[in-house]
Amino acid sequence: MEVYVKLNQMGKNVVLAICDTELLGKTLHEDKITFKVKDEFYNGGKSSVDEAINMIENATIVNLIGKGCVEKAIQKGYVHPDAVLNIEGIPHAQIMKL
């Protein structure tokens, strides 16, 4: 499975954004939440989901949107299932390393 991945340096933080390919450019709505899967935030190129999840090790902030990447992050122990927010049934998770 492929995902879009983008890595950014923001001050002392390394921000990693990962989204399932079919979600790029979409806007999700649920109650008061509007979530835009923006090209400029997530699209740094395509990668396999395994390669993308391995990049979490070197990131300080991670944003994940999509069933494929969030499930893989849960399997690898980076995300607890109770920490996942579903927006229109699409899983979203964030990781912050302090």
All heavy atoms as an XYZ file, in Angstrom:
756
protein
N       0.834     -1.183      0.000
C       0.000      0.000      0.000
C       0.877      1.243      0.000
O       1.866      1.312      0.721
C      -0.900     -0.012      1.235
C      -1.654      1.276      1.413
S      -2.633      1.297      2.908
C      -3.538      2.773      2.592
N       0.496      2.241     -0.806
C       1.224      3.506     -0.847
C       0.481      4.592     -0.079
O      -0.748      4.558      0.025
C       1.417      3.970     -2.291
C       2.478      3.207     -3.037
C       2.820      3.868     -4.351
O       1.911      4.373     -5.034
O       4.012      3.875     -4.688
N       1.258      5.525      0.447
C       0.732      6.689      1.144
C       1.494      7.917      0.673
O       2.569      7.799      0.069
C       0.883      6.546      2.682
C       0.015      5.432      3.228
C       2.340      6.332      3.087
N       0.946      9.085      0.939
C       1.687     10.319      0.733
C       2.377     10.665      2.044
O       1.807     10.503      3.125
C       0.757     11.464      0.320
C       0.333     11.392     -1.118
C      -0.926     10.946     -1.469
C       1.210     11.768     -2.131
C      -1.319     10.867     -2.798
C       0.826     11.688     -3.464
C      -0.436     11.246     -3.784
O      -0.812     11.166     -5.104
N       3.610     11.148      1.933
C       4.423     11.464      3.105
C       5.110     12.803      2.886
O       5.618     13.084      1.798
C       5.522     10.393      3.311
C       6.409     10.740      4.481
C       4.932      9.025      3.485
N       5.130     13.616      3.942
C       5.891     14.857      3.877
C       6.570     15.072      5.215
O       5.955     14.941      6.266
C       4.995     16.049      3.539
C       5.796     17.303      3.247
C       4.961     18.342      2.548
C       5.822     19.526      2.150
N       5.001     20.557      1.508
N       7.841     15.413      5.151
C       8.659     15.658      6.334
C       9.082     17.114      6.317
O       9.598     17.598      5.310
C       9.887     14.741      6.277
C      10.675     14.480      7.541
C       9.800     13.858      8.621
C      11.837     13.551      7.236
N       8.821     17.820      7.418
C       9.179     19.240      7.530
C       9.923     19.501      8.823
O       9.582     18.921      9.858
C       7.923     20.123      7.545
C       7.278     20.223      6.192
O       7.919     20.609      5.241
N       6.009     19.869      6.119
N      10.897     20.380      8.757
C      11.576     20.861      9.954
C      10.890     22.159     10.353
O      10.787     23.085      9.549
C      13.057     21.116      9.657
C      13.868     21.517     10.859
C      14.230     20.342     11.747
O      14.472     19.237     11.263
N      14.269     20.570     13.039
N      10.352     22.227     11.570
C       9.702     23.434     12.074
C      10.354     23.781     13.403
O      10.001     23.198     14.435
C       8.199     23.230     12.222
C       7.488     22.960     10.923
S       5.727     22.745     11.192
C       5.088     23.835      9.943
N      11.317     24.687     13.347
C      12.071     24.994     14.551
C      12.847     23.768     14.976
O      13.553     23.163     14.178
N      12.679     23.369     16.236
C      13.386     22.174     16.717
C      12.585     20.891     16.500
O      13.044     19.811     16.839
C      13.737     22.340     18.194
C      12.541     22.490     19.099
C      12.962     22.698     20.544
C      11.721     22.872     21.408
N      12.034     22.988     22.817
N      11.396     21.020     15.912
C      10.551     19.851     15.669
C      10.674     19.327     14.243
O      10.840     20.094     13.306
C       9.078     20.185     15.946
C       8.815     20.357     17.413
O       9.126     19.491     18.210
N       8.257     21.497     17.782
N      10.576     18.015     14.127
C      10.505     17.354     12.834
C       9.067     16.864     12.697
O       8.614     16.015     13.468
C      11.492     16.165     12.755
C      11.344     15.435     11.428
C      12.924     16.647     12.948
N       8.333     17.456     11.755
C       6.919     17.151     11.564
C       6.765     16.190     10.387
O       7.210     16.472      9.283
C       6.101     18.439     11.308
C       4.632     18.103     11.109
C       6.283     19.428     12.465
N       6.125     15.064     10.649
C       5.875     14.043      9.641
C       4.371     13.967      9.402
O       3.598     13.821     10.349
C       6.397     12.687     10.130
C       6.144     11.470      9.247
C       6.835     11.607      7.897
C       6.595     10.197      9.968
N       3.969     14.107      8.142
C       2.559     14.005      7.768
C       2.399     12.814      6.828
O       3.127     12.697      5.849
C       2.110     15.286      7.084
N       1.437     11.949      7.138
C       1.187     10.749      6.346
C      -0.316     10.639      6.081
O      -1.109     10.755      7.015
C       1.648      9.466      7.079
C       3.109      9.568      7.519
C       1.416      8.232      6.209
C       3.558      8.428      8.431
N      -0.687     10.413      4.816
C      -2.102     10.167      4.510
C      -2.226      9.071      3.460
O      -1.376      8.931      2.586
C      -2.824     11.436      4.064
S      -2.527     11.962      2.376
N      -3.304      8.318      3.558
C      -3.618      7.325      2.540
C      -3.839      8.063      1.223
O      -4.421      9.149      1.200
C      -4.862      6.529      2.930
C      -4.625      5.576      4.104
O      -3.513      5.558      4.651
O      -5.573      4.849      4.462
N      -3.383      7.483      0.130
C      -3.386      8.182     -1.156
C      -4.767      8.658     -1.589
O      -4.891      9.744     -2.143
C      -2.778      7.308     -2.269
O      -3.461      6.057     -2.308
C      -1.294      7.087     -2.057
N      -5.809      7.881     -1.328
C      -7.139      8.257     -1.806
C      -7.741      9.452     -1.061
O      -8.757     10.009     -1.480
C      -8.112      7.057     -1.726
C      -8.498      6.628     -0.332
C      -7.535      5.648      0.328
O      -6.440      5.395     -0.216
O      -7.878      5.138      1.415
N      -7.103      9.888      0.031
C      -7.644     10.998      0.820
C      -7.069     12.359      0.448
O      -7.645     13.388      0.822
C      -7.412     10.739      2.314
C      -8.125      9.520      2.887
C      -7.702      9.286      4.321
C      -9.626      9.677      2.779
N      -5.952     12.375     -0.261
C      -5.306     13.652     -0.574
C      -6.264     14.578     -1.321
O      -6.888     14.197     -2.300
C      -4.045     13.423     -1.409
C      -3.155     14.651     -1.576
C      -2.521     15.036     -0.239
C      -2.074     14.391     -2.603
N      -6.399     15.798     -0.820
C      -7.260     16.799     -1.441
C      -8.699     16.783     -0.955
O      -9.481     17.663     -1.303
N      -9.063     15.818     -0.140
C     -10.440     15.720      0.343
C     -10.646     16.579      1.587
O      -9.707     16.896      2.310
C     -10.802     14.277      0.659
C     -10.796     13.394     -0.561
C     -11.520     12.105     -0.296
C     -11.414     11.225     -1.512
N     -12.598     11.012     -2.220
N     -11.893     16.940      1.831
C     -12.286     17.630      3.053
C     -13.307     16.760      3.759
O     -14.315     16.363      3.166
C     -12.894     19.013      2.747
O     -11.898     19.798      2.066
C     -13.304     19.726      4.020
N     -13.029     16.451      5.019
C     -13.912     15.599      5.821
C     -14.658     16.469      6.824
O     -14.088     17.410      7.391
C     -13.090     14.542      6.562
C     -12.156     13.684      5.709
C     -11.300     12.789      6.600
C     -12.944     12.850      4.722
N     -15.923     16.147      7.056
C     -16.756     16.901      7.999
C     -17.415     15.937      8.979
O     -17.914     14.894      8.579
C     -17.873     17.646      7.263
C     -17.386     18.609      6.237
N     -16.978     19.884      6.552
C     -17.219     18.485      4.901
C     -16.601     20.502      5.445
N     -16.727     19.669      4.431
N     -17.416     16.311     10.239
C     -18.159     15.560     11.254
C     -18.441     16.498     12.415
O     -17.512     17.038     13.021
C     -17.379     14.338     11.729
C     -18.174     13.547     12.731
C     -18.016     12.053     12.576
O     -17.627     11.564     11.515
O     -18.320     11.374     13.562
N     -19.717     16.695     12.707
C     -20.151     17.633     13.739
C     -19.479     18.982     13.506
O     -19.625     19.562     12.458
C     -19.886     17.080     15.140
C     -20.681     15.810     15.413
O     -21.830     15.715     14.949
O     -20.137     14.902     16.079
N     -18.694     19.444     14.476
C     -18.038     20.754     14.351
C     -16.639     20.658     13.734
O     -15.935     21.652     13.627
C     -17.943     21.426     15.723
C     -19.300     21.750     16.316
C     -19.164     22.394     17.675
C     -20.536     22.674     18.269
N     -20.436     23.276     19.586
N     -16.252     19.464     13.324
C     -14.907     19.248     12.772
C     -14.937     19.354     11.247
O     -15.751     18.719     10.591
C     -14.358     17.869     13.175
C     -14.230     17.757     14.696
C     -13.021     17.593     12.494
C     -13.920     16.354     15.173
N     -14.032     20.159     10.716
C     -13.755     20.174      9.278
C     -12.273     19.888      9.140
O     -11.435     20.619      9.671
C     -14.089     21.537      8.648
O     -15.490     21.778      8.806
C     -13.744     21.560      7.168
N     -11.943     18.805      8.465
C     -10.548     18.361      8.327
C     -10.185     18.338      6.857
O     -10.753     17.577      6.086
C     -10.375     16.966      8.939
C      -8.948     16.543      9.081
C      -8.280     16.672     10.282
C      -8.255     16.010      8.000
C      -6.961     16.282     10.406
C      -6.940     15.616      8.114
C      -6.282     15.758      9.324
N      -9.222     19.188      6.478
C      -8.772     19.253      5.086
C      -7.458     18.489      4.944
O      -6.492     18.780      5.641
C      -8.582     20.704      4.654
C      -9.878     21.474      4.663
C      -9.686     22.924      4.244
C     -11.018     23.648      4.273
N     -10.900     25.041      3.851
N      -7.452     17.535      4.041
C      -6.245     16.756      3.765
C      -5.522     17.508      2.641
O      -5.646     17.187      1.466
C      -6.593     15.299      3.373
C      -5.317     14.472      3.252
C      -7.543     14.672      4.389
N      -4.772     18.534      3.042
C      -4.178     19.468      2.093
C      -2.938     18.897      1.405
O      -2.061     18.320      2.048
C      -3.791     20.764      2.798
C      -4.976     21.554      3.305
C      -4.511     22.861      3.919
C      -5.690     23.692      4.373
N      -5.242     24.969      4.939
N      -2.904     19.130      0.105
C      -1.784     18.700     -0.715
C      -0.464     19.270     -0.189
O       0.525     18.550     -0.070
C      -2.021     19.138     -2.165
C      -0.963     18.600     -3.104
O      -1.009     17.400     -3.425
O      -0.090     19.387     -3.517
N      -0.464     20.553      0.147
C       0.786     21.189      0.582
C       1.288     20.679      1.931
O       2.477     20.791      2.238
C       0.663     22.720      0.599
C      -0.432     23.271      1.470
C      -1.767     23.463      0.756
O      -1.968     22.954     -0.360
O      -2.643     24.102      1.354
N       0.420     20.084      2.737
C       0.839     19.560      4.035
C       1.265     18.092      3.942
O       2.232     17.685      4.587
C      -0.286     19.706      5.066
C       0.122     19.325      6.464
C       0.929     20.155      7.222
C      -0.294     18.125      7.022
C       1.318     19.801      8.506
C       0.080     17.761      8.303
C       0.890     18.606      9.052
N       0.554     17.298      3.164
C       0.789     15.852      3.119
C       1.607     15.369      1.931
O       2.185     14.289      1.975
C      -0.551     15.096      3.130
C      -1.243     15.142      4.469
C      -2.207     16.099      4.745
C      -0.930     14.237      5.472
C      -2.839     16.153      5.986
C      -1.540     14.275      6.710
C      -2.500     15.241      6.956
O      -3.111     15.286      8.181
N       1.638     16.115      0.835
C       2.249     15.600     -0.382
C       3.712     16.001     -0.547
O       4.033     17.004     -1.156
C       1.454     16.021     -1.618
C       1.920     15.314     -2.871
O       2.839     14.509     -2.841
N       1.284     15.622     -3.980
N       4.585     15.162     -0.020
C       6.008     15.305     -0.255
C       6.492     14.184     -1.160
O       7.672     14.039     -1.430
N       5.538     13.372     -1.598
C       5.836     12.237     -2.455
C       5.189     10.986     -1.914
O       4.707     10.942     -0.786
N       5.177      9.951     -2.744
C       4.588      8.679     -2.336
C       5.648      7.768     -1.733
O       6.821      7.840     -2.087
C       3.941      7.979     -3.534
C       2.638      8.597     -3.967
C       2.007      7.770     -5.077
C       0.690      8.372     -5.517
N       0.092      7.589     -6.614
N       5.189      6.916     -0.847
C       6.052      5.959     -0.169
C       5.210      4.742      0.178
O       3.984      4.823      0.227
C       6.599      6.606      1.110
O       7.292      5.670      1.893
N       5.858      3.642      0.453
C       5.107      2.501      0.984
C       4.696      2.841      2.413
O       5.372      3.629      3.091
C       5.954      1.228      0.970
O       6.908      1.253      2.016
N       3.605      2.260      2.857
C       3.142      2.536      4.217
C       4.185      2.083      5.235
O       4.402      2.747      6.251
C       1.744      1.921      4.489
C       1.788      0.414      4.533
C       1.137      2.483      5.759
N       4.896      1.000      4.966
C       5.924      0.532      5.900
C       7.078      1.529      6.019
O       7.537      1.823      7.121
C       6.450     -0.845      5.470
C       5.422     -1.947      5.672
O       4.775     -1.974      6.738
O       5.261     -2.776      4.764
N       7.543      2.059      4.885
C       8.617      3.062      4.908
C       8.172      4.310      5.661
O       8.926      4.878      6.446
C       9.030      3.439      3.493
C       9.792      2.367      2.757
C      10.075      2.764      1.316
O       9.115      3.021      0.562
O      11.268      2.807      0.971
N       6.941      4.737      5.404
C       6.423      5.939      6.058
C       6.337      5.753      7.570
O       6.764      6.631      8.332
C       5.058      6.293      5.489
N       5.813      4.623      8.011
C       5.683      4.371      9.450
C       7.052      4.275     10.105
O       7.240      4.731     11.236
C       4.825      3.110      9.711
C       3.398      3.314      9.200
C       4.828      2.725     11.189
C       2.644      4.513      9.757
N       8.039      3.734      9.413
C       9.400      3.681      9.968
C       9.982      5.072     10.185
O      10.858      5.254     11.036
C      10.309      2.856      9.064
C      10.027      1.376      9.168
O       9.469      0.889     10.148
N      10.400      0.639      8.141
N       9.507      6.064      9.451
C       9.994      7.448      9.606
C       9.540      8.069     10.917
O      10.100      9.075     11.361
C       9.522      8.299      8.424
C      10.134      7.892      7.094
S       9.383      8.753      5.686
C      10.092     10.396      5.902
N       8.530      7.480     11.568
C       8.026      8.021     12.839
C       9.134      8.068     13.877
O       9.173      8.974     14.705
C       6.820      7.192     13.345
C       5.622      7.415     12.425
C       6.477      7.529     14.789
C       4.415      6.533     12.729
N      10.039      7.112     13.817
C      11.126      7.035     14.796
C      11.924      8.342     14.882
O      12.375      8.717     15.956
C      12.039      5.868     14.419
C      12.884      5.340     15.534
C      12.087      4.786     16.713
O      11.067      4.108     16.512
O      12.502      5.057     17.859
N      12.087      9.041     13.770
C      12.908     10.254     13.731
C      12.097     11.549     13.751
O      12.660     12.622     13.571
C      13.793     10.229     12.491
C      14.756      9.062     12.527
O      15.372      8.785     13.549
N      14.861      8.347     11.424
N      10.789     11.452     13.951
C       9.936     12.638     13.971
C       9.544     12.978     15.409
O       9.500     12.111     16.273
C       8.680     12.390     13.135
N       9.256     14.260     15.643
C       8.785     14.672     16.965
C       7.277     14.906     16.980
O       6.641     14.797     18.015
C       9.510     15.941     17.446
O       9.376     16.964     16.458
C      10.976     15.670     17.702
N       6.714     15.252     15.830
C       5.268     15.430     15.683
C       4.846     14.659     14.439
O       5.466     14.782     13.389
C       4.888     16.918     15.534
C       5.319     17.704     16.784
C       3.389     17.076     15.284
C       5.176     19.218     16.634
N       3.769     13.862     14.570
C       3.295     13.057     13.446
C       1.787     13.235     13.306
O       1.056     13.199     14.295
C       3.604     11.559     13.663
C       3.183     10.737     12.449
C       5.085     11.342     13.977
N       1.331     13.445     12.081
C      -0.087     13.508     11.749
C      -0.375     12.380     10.772
O       0.284     12.283      9.738
C      -0.448     14.842     11.086
C      -0.421     15.979     12.061
O      -1.351     16.178     12.813
N       0.668     16.731     12.057
N      -1.359     11.552     11.088
C      -1.740     10.438     10.220
C      -3.231     10.506      9.932
O      -4.022     10.710     10.859
C      -1.450      9.099     10.898
C      -0.027      8.864     11.377
C       0.008      8.817     12.886
C       0.499      7.572     10.822
N      -3.610     10.324      8.677
C      -5.022     10.271      8.317
C      -5.221      9.151      7.303
O      -4.520      9.087      6.301
C      -5.559     11.633      7.792
C      -7.056     11.577      7.490
C      -4.804     12.128      6.595
C      -7.937     11.792      8.662
N      -6.134      8.238      7.634
C      -6.442      7.132      6.734
C      -6.333      5.794      7.429
O      -5.507      5.602      8.328
N      -7.171      4.875      7.009
C      -7.228      3.554      7.623
C      -5.900      2.813      7.515
O      -5.419      2.226      8.486
C      -8.345      2.734      6.973
C      -8.575      1.406      7.618
C      -9.751      0.669      6.999
C      -9.915     -0.678      7.677
N     -11.044     -1.424      7.145
N      -5.282      2.851      6.345
C      -4.053      2.097      6.131
C      -2.910      2.537      7.023
O      -2.285      1.723      7.712
N      -2.624      3.835      7.036
C      -1.473      4.314      7.813
C      -1.742      4.296      9.319
O      -0.854      3.969     10.105
C      -1.014      5.685      7.331
S      -2.175      7.034      7.531
N      -2.965      4.610      9.730
C      -3.265      4.598     11.169
C      -3.237      3.165     11.705
O      -2.652      2.909     12.765
C      -4.617      5.289     11.463
C      -5.021      5.090     12.923
C      -4.538      6.783     11.135
N      -3.803      2.225     10.972
C      -3.764      0.826     11.420
C      -2.335      0.307     11.524
O      -1.988     -0.415     12.458
C      -4.590     -0.063     10.497
C      -6.079      0.071     10.723
C      -6.914     -0.879      9.871
O      -6.352     -1.662      9.075
O      -8.151     -0.824     10.008
N      -1.478      0.685     10.575
C      -0.079      0.249     10.619
C       0.640      0.866     11.822
O       1.432      0.198     12.485
C       0.625      0.620      9.314
C       2.048      0.119      9.219
C       2.184     -1.389      9.246
C       1.877     -2.010      7.920
N       2.256     -3.436      7.864
N       0.343      2.130     12.121
C       0.951      2.785     13.292
C       0.491      2.128     14.590
O       1.280      2.000     15.533
C       0.611      4.274     13.291
N      -0.754      1.684     14.630
C      -1.254      0.953     15.800
C      -0.532     -0.386     15.920
O      -0.053     -0.750     16.999
C      -2.784      0.755     15.714
C      -3.501      2.106     15.883
C      -3.268     -0.252     16.762
C      -4.988      2.073     15.560
N      -0.416     -1.120     14.812
C       0.266     -2.422     14.807
C       1.700     -2.309     15.293
O       2.204     -3.194     15.995
C       0.269     -3.031     13.406
C      -1.055     -3.522     12.918
C      -0.994     -3.929     11.441
O       0.058     -3.928     10.814
N      -2.149     -4.258     10.884
N       2.388     -1.222     14.921
C       3.795     -1.025     15.297
C       3.944     -0.445     16.704
O       5.062     -0.258     17.176
C       4.481     -0.097     14.291
C       4.603     -0.677     12.909
C       5.713     -1.705     12.845
C       5.977     -2.125     11.426
N       7.144     -2.973     11.317
N       2.819     -0.117     17.367
C       2.878      0.369     18.740
C       3.087      1.870     18.884
O       3.332      2.359     19.986
N       2.970      2.625     17.805
C       3.143      4.075     17.877
C       1.873      4.796     18.319
O       1.941      5.906     18.851
C       3.564      4.634     16.515
C       4.976      4.280     16.122
C       5.232      3.441     15.049
C       6.061      4.796     16.825
C       6.525      3.118     14.676
C       7.359      4.475     16.467
C       7.587      3.634     15.397
O       8.871      3.316     15.037
N       0.713      4.201     18.064
C      -0.572      4.830     18.371
C      -1.423      3.846     19.160
O      -1.530      2.679     18.793
C      -1.318      5.226     17.066
C      -2.724      5.725     17.356
C      -0.526      6.272     16.289
N      -2.044      4.328     20.238
C      -2.986      3.510     20.993
C      -4.351      3.626     20.313
O      -4.769      4.722     19.931
C      -3.077      4.001     22.443
C      -3.813      3.063     23.318
N      -5.184      2.984     23.329
C      -3.372      2.135     24.202
C      -5.558      2.053     24.185
N      -4.476      1.525     24.729
N      -5.054      2.510     20.154
C      -6.351      2.549     19.467
C      -7.348      3.539     20.072
O      -8.156      4.125     19.356
C      -6.878      1.111     19.596
C      -5.672      0.280     19.820
C      -4.674      1.149     20.534
N      -7.281      3.762     21.385
C      -8.202      4.697     22.035
C      -7.881      6.156     21.715
O      -8.683      7.045     21.999
C      -8.185      4.508     23.552
C      -8.786      3.178     23.983
O      -9.514      2.559     23.173
O      -8.536      2.753     25.127
N      -6.714      6.409     21.131
C      -6.305      7.781     20.814
C      -6.702      8.191     19.400
O      -6.392      9.289     18.964
C      -4.795      7.921     20.987
N      -7.396      7.321     18.683
C      -7.770      7.583     17.291
C      -9.112      8.302     17.236
O     -10.075      7.894     17.885
C      -7.831      6.265     16.488
C      -8.313      6.508     15.071
C      -6.462      5.589     16.484
N      -9.152      9.381     16.466
C     -10.374     10.136     16.220
C     -10.885      9.744     14.844
O     -10.118      9.715     13.885
C     -10.061     11.640     16.252
C     -11.167     12.597     15.855
C     -12.278     12.581     16.901
C     -10.608     14.004     15.721
N     -12.162      9.431     14.738
C     -12.747      9.098     13.444
C     -13.542     10.286     12.926
O     -14.386     10.828     13.637
C     -13.644      7.863     13.552
C     -12.828      6.603     13.648
O     -12.234      6.177     12.661
N     -12.762      6.014     14.827
N     -13.226     10.691     11.705
C     -13.914     11.801     11.048
C     -14.536     11.223      9.785
O     -13.813     10.773      8.898
C     -12.946     12.942     10.705
C     -12.138     13.357     11.944
C     -13.695     14.135     10.117
C     -10.929     14.212     11.645
N     -15.856     11.215      9.715
C     -16.575     10.558      8.617
C     -16.150      9.095      8.474
O     -16.061      8.565      7.372
C     -16.366     11.287      7.283
C     -17.173     12.538      7.107
C     -17.095     13.085      5.690
O     -17.056     12.308      4.715
O     -17.068     14.315      5.564
N     -15.819      8.467      9.601
C     -15.395      7.068      9.582
C     -13.945      6.857      9.190
O     -13.476      5.725      9.118
N     -13.220      7.945      8.937
C     -11.804      7.867      8.556
C     -10.952      8.097      9.804
O     -11.076      9.132     10.468
C     -11.448      8.940      7.490
C     -12.376      8.857      6.277
C      -9.975      8.838      7.108
C     -12.248      7.590      5.478
N     -10.063      7.159     10.148
C      -9.234      7.325     11.341
C      -8.150      8.402     11.175
O      -7.526      8.515     10.119
C      -8.610      5.956     11.563
C      -8.810      5.191     10.313
C      -9.867      5.861      9.511
N      -7.979      9.191     12.246
C      -6.951     10.235     12.305
C      -6.245     10.104     13.641
O      -6.884      9.905     14.677
C      -7.590     11.614     12.191
C      -6.664     12.740     12.521
N      -5.527     13.007     11.789
C      -6.695     13.658     13.504
C      -4.910     14.061     12.312
N      -5.599     14.466     13.368
N      -4.918     10.211     13.629
C      -4.143     10.145     14.863
C      -2.997     11.147     14.806
O      -2.513     11.484     13.734
C      -3.590      8.738     15.077
N      -2.609     11.597     15.986
C      -1.451     12.483     16.114
C      -0.527     11.912     17.175
O      -0.974     11.342     18.164
C      -1.883     13.889     16.518
C      -2.667     14.610     15.464
C      -3.023     16.017     15.884
O      -3.472     16.263     16.993
N      -2.816     16.958     14.983
N       0.752     12.120     16.940
C       1.776     11.702     17.900
C       2.621     12.925     18.197
O       3.033     13.645     17.289
C       2.694     10.606     17.305
C       1.869      9.376     16.896
C       3.805     10.232     18.287
C       2.646      8.387     16.043
N       2.873     13.160     19.482
C       3.768     14.249     19.892
C       4.768     13.659     20.881
O       4.384     13.091     21.901
C       3.002     15.393     20.530
C       2.022     16.035     19.581
S       1.182     17.442     20.309
C       2.357     18.716     19.906
N       6.034     13.782     20.543
C       7.096     13.302     21.437
C       7.659     14.506     22.174
O       8.164     15.446     21.548
C       8.197     12.623     20.632
C       7.715     11.401     19.881
C       8.847     10.825     19.032
C       8.389      9.698     18.172
N       9.464      9.238     17.283
N       7.553     14.478     23.475
C       8.029     15.608     24.286
C       9.394     15.349     24.871
O       9.844     14.290     25.034
C       7.033     15.892     25.414
C       5.615     16.177     24.934
C       4.677     16.296     26.122
C       5.576     17.455     24.113
